[in-house]
Amino acid sequence: MVLVFYVAIFVVSMLVWGRIKAHRGRHDFTSLKTVTFGDESAIQPDRVASVISILSVFLIWGAFTGSSIVPLHVPGPFVGEAGFTYTARAPEGAEAEAEVRVMVHEAGVAPVTPEVPEGSGFAKGDAAVVQAWRSVLLRPVENDGEGAVVVAINGQPIAVDDRVEVTGGTVTLTPRGALNFQAAKGWQMEPIWLPAPEAVVARFVEIATNGYQNTSLWGHLGASLARVMAGFVLGSIVGIPLGYAMGLSGWFRGWFDPIVEFMRPVPPLALIPLVIIWFGIWETGKVVLLFLAALWIMTIAARSGVSGVKLSKIHAAYSLGASKAQILRHVIIPNSLPDIFTGARVAMGVCWGTVVAAELVAAQKGAGMMIIAASKFQLTDIVVMGIILIGIIGYGIDILMRMAEKRLVPWKGRG
Amino acid sequence: MSGLIIDNISMRFDLPNGAAVQALQNVSLELKQGELLSVLGPSGCGKTTLLNILAGFLAPTEGQIVLGGKRVVGPSPERGMVFQQGALFEWMNVRHNIDFGPRMKGMAKAERDRITDHLLETVGLHDFGEKAVYELSGGMQQRVALARCLANDPDVILMDEPLGALDALTREKMQGLVLKLWKETGKTVVLITHSVEEALLLGERLLVMAPRPGRIFREYNLPFAERGVNMDLREVKKSEGFAETREEILSMIWGMEEEIMGKKEGAA
């Protein structure tokens, strides 16, 4: 259902925007190309598509959660007075009809118990309340005399486990003779599965002001970021010199190659159990884990940075009279910076993912701890908010690294 | 200052598969101070190996290189090198590339700047000192490479196909510049090239090398470099003897190429 909506928005907006663009006409160089399929340079991301894409995510999210920020909604759960009539049969065979009224109310709203309707014959009317999306077990024949059983709903004969659609829900006859009334659910999601966007925003504001589990929101995120920074910095301090040594000495390379090549494909998450056994579940364990996550990436980046230096640059430096230390300082290190930056971007991404996972396992504070704790109390809004924040921060880290790279190594790829 | 002596150099090394390669065999040559030598030959004739030995990056198995009475044992700033494109330091601007040598020696900034400004002027990059090298065209980058080498005031300049990656027009301009710098500075220059024309234009002396084993095949003393100092290079190419010498050397190299092909087919 959601997929159908999504594909529909995709196709319709693509066709409409394509028409608009064709109508407006373009006169740049790309517009004159007759072959664009497979021409990578002719493919620019269409920013309109990006905007519609983000909007449609929120539109669908809102539509399926009954959000107030979205004008369109899929049918929500039934709310109001539901009801049906049932036919009771006394043990001696006499039949009588009575009405059952069920007030389906929204969560958090005090329900008004409906008036008990009158029945006919020995059958007496009944009334009940139930929260939207929920079901309630009714025993309408309890007050209809000894031994009475339900034989029909709304005039439709019913047997055990049969389902009858009635106003506002469905009725099922249980084996023990009771009626199970399930209020109609509609297409929308219950907040416990997926809260509306504004509920997430409200929760964000609340947690940003009051914190969650004795730590402010910034405390949680800051704790995660601090772990990432500590692990990344330690990993770089060890990994970069190690990578240089491996790039400059055959002995070092031979010695560490098996270790690095073995450790590189081991996902950091697989190290969590061992790290917990060795270093415990607190800060040390996490920093060690992130250190290991960053170490191999930085080592390999530094090694390939050194190996990538053109021999003619080294030769040129030697024949210009530079000493080994000067060549390291003025040629090898600057030449390896682009590779090290690429490695740092990868390492930061991996560390951010690893820290969240490590916090899911055990932590007192942190972004991962926040969402795992919230999920235990079924606070889905906090979980969704946490996931969004984790995504934004991860993306933000990458953007910052790219900006730093542009500023600090403008010669990247221009050698 | 005496000249550069290549004293009976041979070089032989083993390949990983056990075979031995005779890269150079009994190469001897004497260059006087200020001479311009170009080295030509088909690929595999050992001309780049010879240049690397001259620079001190490789050690010969026999013989020695003597410059100014001293035996060459490793790279040194008295033998400057100009490479094909891509040997500039792209993390430094043009000025810092040029004054790299003096800077490494610890020369005072004022003195360095004086040298650099003069060289920028000489190679025609007056306004480009603060530019990043990757913003320059290929020809300009090679001007920087020449200036960087000259900034160190070497006795000998070794050039390894410095103009090989340039387009024909730029190449011709740069050939004029090389001649001008050679005459003005009076440096000894050894230039390796693939182009017969370039070897003729930029060689007072010309060495044609032959492969397997790498050896000197023929040596010429030519008047064209001297002519080129005062004459347009296109005029030099039309001048007496140029076309004939070019044809002679071309057919010599073609002969070598055919011999190599024949040897290969015979082996196969």
Contacts between the chains, C-beta under 8 A, distances in Angstrom:
chain1	res1	chain2	res2	distance
A	310	B	86	5.8
A	310	B	87	6.8
A	312	B	83	4.3
A	312	B	84	7.3
A	312	B	86	6.3
A	312	B	87	3.9
A	313	B	86	7.8
A	313	B	87	5.5
A	313	B	88	7.9
A	313	B	89	6.6
A	315	B	55	7.0
A	315	B	57	5.9
A	315	B	75	7.2
A	315	B	81	6.4
A	315	B	83	7.2
A	315	B	87	7.5
A	316	B	81	6.0
A	316	B	83	6.2
A	316	B	87	4.6
A	316	B	88	8.0
A	316	B	148	7.7
A	317	B	89	8.0
A	317	B	100	7.4
A	318	B	57	7.5
A	318	B	75	3.9
A	319	B	55	5.8
A	319	B	56	7.7
A	319	B	75	4.8
A	319	B	76	7.2
A	319	B	77	6.7
A	319	B	79	6.1
A	319	B	80	5.9
A	319	B	81	4.4
A	319	B	158	7.8
A	320	B	77	6.0
A	320	B	80	7.2
A	320	B	100	5.5
A	320	B	101	3.9
A	320	B	104	6.4
A	320	B	148	7.1
A	320	B	149	7.8
A	320	B	152	5.6
A	321	B	76	7.2
A	321	B	77	3.4
A	321	B	101	5.5
A	321	B	104	5.4
A	321	B	105	5.9
A	321	B	152	6.3
A	322	B	100	7.5
A	322	B	101	7.9
A	322	B	104	4.5
A	323	B	104	7.3
A	326	B	104	5.2
A	330	B	89	7.3
A	330	B	100	7.4
A	330	B	104	7.6
A	331	B	89	6.5
A	334	B	89	7.2
A	334	B	91	4.0
A	335	B	91	7.3
A	337	B	91	7.5
A	409	B	91	7.6
A	410	B	132	7.1
A	411	B	90	4.1
A	411	B	91	5.3
A	411	B	132	6.9
A	411	B	134	5.8
A	414	B	90	5.8
A	414	B	134	3.7
A	415	B	86	6.5
A	415	B	90	5.1
A	415	B	134	7.5
